[in-house]
């Protein structure tokens, strides 16, 4: 009996640890960082790749832990977050803070081993997400703009890890993921509008699920597509894209744009959720296409 209880307790602790660090989100960030590294690396160094993966996970895990500490009272008001470890009472703020600080130190130290510039951008990401984006979420829709900055860092962080330099190439990778986040997060803000409202969060640009918000989603989707194919024109240094790869990325973008147009037409939670899923598919497939194109070109 005691063994069974112990097993359940251990499983619960692991589950809460994964939740406080948002492991699924962390994995997606690590994926973006690795994609950026593969694009920038003249030759792939497995040791650097491992450091980047762990450093990226620590970086995102720290940001999410701080976020859940700050928003613990608001999380308790919303359906999607009320069962998180802190508002549900399964984890103390002290424990979460220890995890956050440990992950901050481990993340910065791990990225510093790669190079100091990578560690600097990692630290900036944690600071902006925790100290600027999180407090602004209950104040203004501009929080999404601020949040898009740390959210766009991982893709370019990989390139910086590979080259120890910031130029037009990582700047372009940053721009791709920066513009992509607006339709992505506004779609989330749309279908979770009522739940966000309980917590007092302002996520949509007009504050409403209206035509104005839908138009801005379309505009930023178009910008995302245009920025994503810029490397095909040869303006982005060592970051290049073949014509075939650019066409594939463009077609993927049209699929995402289709869902944005459906949202404009229907303005429903279902349409917003479909756009969110399409946006996730878009950025993932784009990164895969970029990497494959580099190695077969």
Secondary structure, 3 states (H helix, E strand, C coil): CHHHHHHHHHHHHHHHHHHHCCHHHHHHHHHHHHHHHHHHCCCCCHHHHHHHHHHHHHHHHHHHHHHHHHCHHHHCCCCCCCCCCCCCCCCCHHHHHHHHHHHHHHHHHHHHHHCHHHHHHHHHHHHHHHHHHHHHCCCCCCHHHHHHHHHHHHHHHHHHHHHCCCCHHHHHHHHHHHHHHHHHHHHHHHHCHHHHHHHCCCCCCCCCCCHHHHHHHHHHHHHHHHHHCHHHHCCCCCCCCCHHHHHHHHHHHHHHHHHHHHHHHHCCHHHHHHHHHHHHHHHHHHHHHHHHHHHHC
